[in-house]
Amino acid sequence: MRHQVLLLTTTLALTACGGRSPQTTALKEAVAAAGARRAPVTSVAFRFAGRVGEGEGAAVRMYRLPTLDEVAWRFDTPGLHVRDVIGLRADYDEILLVTPSNELVVLDLDSGRPRKADTNVTRAALGPMGTPILGRSDGTVAQLEGRKVTPLLDSLEGTIEGLWGAIGGRVLLVVTTGDGRELLILGSGQDPSRLAIPQGPLAIAPFGDAVAVATDSGIVVITPGRDPVERFVALHAAPVALTWSASAHRIYVATGTDDLVTIERFLLAELGRRPLPLAVSDLRIDPAGRMLLGRALLGDTVLIVSLKDSTPPVKQAGTWDDDLPAVAWDGTVLLRRGNDIVALEGGTLERTGRTLGGARDRWLIAHWDPRRPALQLADEARAAAERKRNQRFYLQVSSTSNLDWAEALARDLRRAGMKSAVLPPDELIEMYRVVIGPYPARDQAEEIGRTLGMPYFIFTETPPPDTP
């Protein structure tokens, strides 16, 4: 199966240079050719039994979007209940889950079977490279490497409010203690850095390289590191909710005067305001950057704001939780409505599917290929192993809608001796992506990445299966 880690990242601010795109490079041609040959990958939604005391649990189920038609797939998960859905590790065909009894469970999508990976897990998150980060009830913080749990912090005073993986192998913790609220920055082999932060709403940039915290008069933007940098952005009204853009170039802030303010991340300058038809208490970004979801302060209403144009925000009936509402890569909006799960087409917001009684369960939207049976035949397994041996690894260092900016960065990297190129937008990502590589092994790519001094993640290119 071909997989790409489709994430958006950020990089250092550079001055855009003039000039247009050069002729298509060999890398672009290879990626385009592979894309033309690859098997289609679709947006799907996984459903997990989410309420203890309502029966004996249920097998995991999967639905194709946007229609919410159930896909015939064999999951061997009797009695599995899920409290928190951590995410999909696409490179490993694994979904990470936490049960009500604080067990970390790894669901292997190839076999359809779960395995227990750790216990006493109160919080968990996936780092930028797909490494699970675990907060445990005994006050320790650890990460899961393969099947081994490796401690990162032996003891912790206070209560973990949230934890996130960050670039450079760092881990960010927000902890509440008797003295207030702290941001802890954990690095390999280093004592944690601690920084007192305000008590307001908080948002972490996609790769953990920036933190935004609301105050009564604006937002504080923190760049983590051994010596964290703080900057302040004053606003015309008190912020009540905030989130980062998918590319981490912007911060969206909802204020107490019911408008949406857009802040440029590097200049920390206000780019514009949009009126909102109601007060919101939370914001959530579409992973592809096309729309913004807002939680109504009063009532069960979800506000959908288009980020591609200036059309007025649209109100939809729906309840808010950690997993839903959410936006799939194909643009489908999935939300709870009463006792059911409803799918809406991203452009028209017309209903495209409905699952009765699905609201009580936990859901995960993923971009994945559900066509094959879970238990592969031997020849399919051999073919998959051969394709894996031929994988190529790239470092993606930027994603932007500004072609000149992307090409300027690629030129600077080439001047520094890096083999860099700009990948054009495709059917999945409407951004220009700057990549370095390819490298024949992930370890080699990561070694180069650690020397860059800028955010990056591994972009995997796998040859598609031969077609008859």
C-alpha positions in Angstrom: 0.0 0.0 0.0 1.3 3.4 -0.8 1.2 6.0 2.0 2.2 9.6 2.2 2.4 11.5 5.4 0.3 14.5 4.3 1.0 17.2 6.9 1.5 20.9 6.5 4.5 22.6 8.2 6.2 25.9 8.6 9.7 27.3 8.2 11.7 30.4 8.8 10.5 33.7 7.4 12.3 34.7 4.2 12.0 37.6 1.9 10.3 36.5 -1.3 12.4 36.7 -4.5 11.3 37.4 -8.0 11.3 35.0 -10.9 9.0 32.2 -12.0 9.1 28.4 -11.7 11.9 26.7 -13.7 11.0 23.8 -16.0 9.7 20.7 -14.3 12.4 19.0 -12.5 13.2 15.3 -12.5 11.8 15.1 -9.0 8.5 16.7 -10.0 8.2 14.4 -13.0 8.8 11.3 -10.8 6.2 12.4 -8.3 3.7 13.3 -11.0 4.2 9.9 -12.7 3.9 8.0 -9.5 0.7 10.0 -8.7 -0.8 9.1 -12.0 -0.1 5.4 -11.5 -1.0 5.1 -7.8 -4.1 3.3 -6.5 -6.8 5.7 -5.4 -6.7 6.6 -1.7 -9.9 7.9 -0.2 -11.2 9.6 3.0 -12.6 7.2 5.5 -14.0 7.4 9.1 -13.3 4.8 11.7 -15.8 4.2 14.5 -15.0 2.9 18.0 -17.3 1.9 20.8 -17.1 4.9 23.1 -19.4 4.4 26.1 -18.7 1.9 29.0 -21.9 0.3 30.4 -23.8 0.2 27.1 -23.3 -3.4 26.1 -20.1 -5.3 25.7 -18.5 -3.0 23.2 -18.4 -3.4 19.5 -16.0 -4.2 16.7 -14.3 -1.3 15.0 -16.2 -0.2 11.9 -15.1 1.9 8.9 -17.1 4.1 6.6 -16.2 5.6 3.2 -16.7 9.4 2.9 -18.6 11.4 1.8 -21.5 8.9 1.7 -20.8 7.2 5.1 -21.3 3.8 3.4 -19.9 1.1 5.7 -16.8 -0.7 4.3 -16.6 -4.4 4.7 -13.5 -4.8 6.8 -12.6 -7.4 9.4 -11.7 -6.1 12.8 -11.1 -8.5 15.6 -11.7 -6.2 18.6 -14.3 -7.8 20.9 -15.2 -5.7 23.9 -13.0 -2.7 22.9 -14.1 0.6 24.4 -12.3 3.8 23.6 -12.1 7.0 25.6 -9.6 8.9 23.4 -8.6 8.5 19.8 -5.0 9.6 19.5 -4.5 9.3 15.8 -3.4 7.3 12.7 0.2 6.4 12.1 -0.2 6.0 8.3 3.4 4.8 7.7 2.7 1.9 10.2 -1.0 1.2 9.4 -1.7 1.7 13.1 -4.3 3.7 15.1 -3.5 4.6 18.7 -6.3 4.6 21.2 -6.7 5.0 25.0 -9.4 3.0 26.8 -11.4 4.1 29.9 -9.1 2.0 32.0 -6.1 4.1 30.8 -4.6 1.4 28.6 -2.8 2.5 25.4 -4.0 0.2 22.6 -2.5 0.0 19.1 -4.9 -1.2 16.4 -3.0 -2.9 13.6 -5.0 -2.2 10.4 -3.3 -5.0 8.5 -4.4 -7.7 10.8 -7.5 -5.9 12.3 -6.3 -6.7 15.8 -5.5 -4.6 18.8 -2.5 -4.9 21.2 -1.9 -3.3 24.5 1.1 -1.1 24.4 1.1 0.6 27.9 -1.0 1.1 31.0 -1.7 4.1 33.3 -1.8 6.5 30.3 -3.9 9.6 31.2 -2.9 11.6 28.1 -1.3 10.8 24.8 -0.3 12.5 21.5 1.5 11.8 18.3 4.7 13.7 17.6 5.6 15.2 14.2 7.4 12.0 13.2 4.5 9.7 14.4 6.2 8.9 17.8 3.5 8.5 20.5 4.1 10.7 23.6 2.5 9.5 26.8 1.5 11.2 30.0 1.1 8.7 32.8 -0.8 8.7 36.1 2.4 8.2 38.1 3.7 11.6 37.0 6.1 10.3 34.4 6.2 11.3 30.7 7.4 8.7 28.1 7.4 7.9 24.4 6.7 4.7 22.6 9.5 3.6 20.3 8.5 0.4 18.5 7.1 -1.7 21.4 9.4 -0.1 24.0 8.3 2.6 26.4 11.1 5.1 27.0 10.9 7.6 29.9 11.4 11.3 29.1 10.6 12.7 32.5 10.8 10.8 35.8 8.4 12.9 37.9 6.1 15.8 37.4 4.5 18.1 39.8 1.0 19.3 38.9 -1.6 18.1 36.5 -1.0 17.8 32.8 -3.4 20.0 30.8 -2.0 18.9 27.5 1.0 17.5 25.7 2.3 17.7 22.2 5.3 16.4 20.2 7.5 19.0 18.6 10.2 19.2 16.0 13.8 18.3 17.0 12.5 15.5 19.3 11.2 18.0 21.8 8.0 17.5 23.9 5.7 20.3 25.1 3.7 20.0 28.3 1.2 22.5 29.7 1.0 21.8 33.5 -1.2 23.3 36.2 0.3 23.6 39.6 -0.6 25.3 42.9 1.5 28.3 41.7 -0.2 28.6 38.3 0.3 27.4 34.8 3.6 26.4 33.2 4.9 25.4 29.8 7.5 22.7 30.0 9.8 22.0 27.1 11.5 18.6 27.2 14.6 17.8 25.2 16.6 14.6 24.9 19.2 14.5 27.7 18.3 18.0 28.9 16.6 19.3 32.0 13.2 20.7 31.1 12.8 24.4 30.4 9.9 26.0 32.3 8.0 29.1 31.5 5.0 30.6 33.3 2.1 31.3 31.0 -1.3 33.0 31.2 -4.4 31.0 32.1 -6.4 31.8 28.9 -7.1 29.6 25.8 -4.0 28.1 24.2 -3.1 26.7 20.8 0.0 24.8 19.6 1.4 25.2 16.1 1.2 22.0 14.0 4.8 21.0 14.6 5.1 22.4 18.1 7.5 25.2 17.1 5.2 28.0 18.4 2.6 28.4 21.2 -0.1 31.0 21.3 -1.9 31.9 24.6 -4.8 34.3 25.0 -4.7 37.1 27.6 -7.4 39.7 28.4 -5.9 42.2 25.9 -4.2 40.1 23.2 -2.2 37.0 22.6 1.3 35.9 23.7 3.3 34.0 21.1 6.1 31.8 22.4 8.9 30.2 20.4 10.0 27.1 22.4 13.6 26.2 22.9 16.3 26.3 25.5 15.7 30.0 25.8 12.0 30.5 24.9 11.2 33.8 23.1 7.9 35.6 24.0 6.2 38.2 21.9 2.9 40.0 22.5 0.2 40.9 20.0 -2.4 43.5 21.2 -6.0 43.1 20.0 -8.9 45.4 19.9 -11.0 43.1 22.1 -10.3 40.2 24.4 -9.6 36.9 22.6 -11.9 34.0 23.5 -10.6 31.2 21.2 -7.7 30.7 18.9 -6.1 28.2 16.5 -3.2 28.0 14.1 -3.6 27.7 10.3 -2.7 24.3 8.8 0.6 25.7 7.5 1.3 27.5 10.8 1.8 30.8 9.0 -1.3 32.4 10.6 -3.2 32.5 13.9 -7.0 32.8 13.8 -8.5 34.5 16.9 -12.1 34.8 17.8 -12.8 37.8 20.1 -15.4 38.8 22.6 -16.9 41.2 20.0 -17.8 38.3 17.8 -15.3 38.7 15.0 -12.5 36.6 13.6 -9.0 38.2 13.5 -6.2 36.8 11.3 -2.6 37.3 12.6 0.5 36.8 10.5 2.7 34.5 12.4 6.2 36.0 11.7 5.4 39.7 11.6 2.7 39.3 14.3 0.6 41.8 12.3 -3.1 41.8 11.9 -4.1 40.8 8.4 -7.9 41.3 8.6 -11.1 40.8 10.5 -14.4 39.0 9.7 -17.6 39.4 11.6 -19.1 36.2 13.0 -22.8 35.6 13.3 -22.5 34.3 16.9 -20.1 34.1 19.8 -17.8 31.1 19.8 -15.9 29.4 22.6 -13.5 27.2 20.5 -12.0 27.0 17.1 -10.7 24.0 15.0 -8.8 24.1 11.7 -9.4 22.0 8.6 -6.1 20.1 8.1 -6.0 21.2 4.5 -6.6 24.8 5.4 -9.8 25.3 3.5 -12.2 26.1 6.4 -12.4 26.8 10.1 -14.9 25.3 12.5 -16.2 27.2 15.5 -18.1 26.0 18.6 -21.1 28.2 19.5 -20.8 29.6 23.0 -24.5 28.8 23.5 -26.4 25.9 22.1 -25.4 23.0 19.9 -24.3 24.9 16.8 -21.2 24.6 14.7 -20.0 27.6 12.7 -18.3 26.8 9.4 -16.0 29.6 8.0 -14.6 29.4 4.5 -10.9 30.4 4.4 -10.8 30.3 0.6 -13.1 33.2 0.0 -15.1 35.8 2.0 -18.5 34.1 1.9 -20.4 34.6 5.2 -20.0 31.9 7.8 -22.6 29.2 7.9 -24.3 27.8 11.0 -25.0 24.0 11.3 -26.7 22.1 14.0 -24.1 19.9 15.8 -22.5 19.1 19.1 -18.7 19.6 19.9 -16.3 17.1 21.3 -12.6 16.2 21.1 -13.1 14.1 18.0 -15.9 15.8 16.1 -16.7 18.0 14.2 -13.8 17.4 11.8 -13.0 17.9 8.2 -11.7 15.2 5.9 -9.1 15.6 3.2 -11.9 15.4 0.6 -13.6 18.3 2.2 -16.3 16.3 4.0 -17.5 17.8 7.3 -18.4 15.1 9.8 -20.4 16.2 12.9 -22.7 14.9 15.6 -26.3 15.8 15.3 -28.6 14.5 17.9 -28.0 10.7 18.2 -26.6 10.5 14.7 -23.4 11.2 12.7 -24.0 13.4 9.6 -21.6 14.0 6.7 -21.8 17.3 4.8 -20.3 18.1 1.4 -17.5 20.7 2.0 -18.6 23.2 -0.7 -22.4 23.2 -0.6 -22.7 21.8 3.0 -25.5 19.5 1.7 -25.9 16.3 3.6 -24.2 13.4 1.8 -24.5 10.7 4.5 -25.9 9.7 7.9 -25.2 7.0 10.4 -28.0 6.4 12.9 -27.0 6.1 16.5 -23.3 6.9 15.9 -23.1 9.9 18.1 -22.3 7.9 21.3 -19.2 6.5 19.7 -15.7 7.9 19.0 -14.6 8.7 15.5 -11.4 9.2 13.5 -11.2 10.7 10.0 -8.3 9.4 8.0 -6.9 9.5 4.4 -6.4 5.8 3.8 -7.0 3.0 1.3 -9.8 0.6 2.4 -10.0 -1.5 -0.7 -8.0 -4.5 0.3 -9.1 -7.2 2.7 -7.4 -6.9 6.1 -5.6 -10.2 5.9 -3.3 -10.0 2.9 -2.4 -12.9 0.7 1.2 -14.0 0.7 1.9 -12.6 -2.8 0.4 -9.3 -1.8 2.6 -9.2 1.3 5.7 -10.0 -0.8 4.8 -7.2 -3.3 4.3 -4.7 -0.4 7.7 -5.7 1.1 9.4 -5.1 -2.3 7.8 -1.7 -2.6 8.9 -0.8 0.9 12.5 -1.7 0.0 12.2 0.8 -2.9 10.9 3.7 -0.7 12.5 7.1 -1.1 12.5 9.6 1.7 12.3 13.4 1.4 12.5 16.2 3.9 9.5 18.6 3.6 10.6 22.0 5.0 7.8 24.3 3.9 4.2 24.4 2.6 2.9 27.7 1.2 0.5 29.2 -1.3 3.2 31.7 -2.4 5.2 30.2 -5.3 7.9 32.9 -5.3 8.5 32.4 -1.6 8.8 28.6 -2.1 11.2 28.9 -5.0 13.3 31.4 -3.1 13.6 29.0 -0.2 14.5 26.1 -2.6 17.2 28.3 -4.2 18.7 29.1 -0.9 18.8 25.5 0.1 20.5 24.5 -3.2 23.1 27.3 -2.7 23.7 25.6 0.7 24.5 22.3 -1.1 21.0 20.7 -0.6 19.2 18.9 -3.4 15.9 20.9 -3.1 12.8 21.2 -5.3 9.3 22.7 -5.2 6.4 20.3 -5.6 3.3 21.8 -7.2 -0.1 21.6 -5.7 -2.0 18.3 -6.3 -5.5 16.9 -5.6 -4.8 16.6 -1.9 -2.8 19.7 -0.9 -3.3 23.1 -2.5 0.1 24.3 -1.5 3.6 24.5 -3.0 5.8 22.2 -0.9 9.6 22.6 -0.6 11.4 19.3 -0.3 15.0 18.1 0.1 16.1 14.7 -1.2 15.5 11.9 -2.0 17.4 9.7 0.5 17.3 5.9 0.4 16.7 5.4 4.1 14.6 7.2 6.8 17.6 7.4 9.2 19.7 9.2 6.6 16.9 11.7 5.9 16.4 12.3 9.6 20.2 12.8 10.1 20.2 15.5 7.5 17.0 17.0 8.9 18.6 17.5 12.3 21.3 19.7 10.8 18.9 22.0 9.0 18.0 24.3 11.9 14.4 24.6 10.6 11.2 22.6 10.9 10.8 19.5 8.7 9.1 16.2 8.4 9.7 13.0 6.5 7.9 12.8 3.2 7.7 9.1 2.0 7.5 8.2 -1.7 6.7 4.6 -2.3 6.5 3.1 -5.8 2.9 2.0 -6.6 2.1 -1.7 -7.3 2.5 -2.9 -10.8 -0.7 -2.8 -12.8 -1.6 -5.7 -15.1 
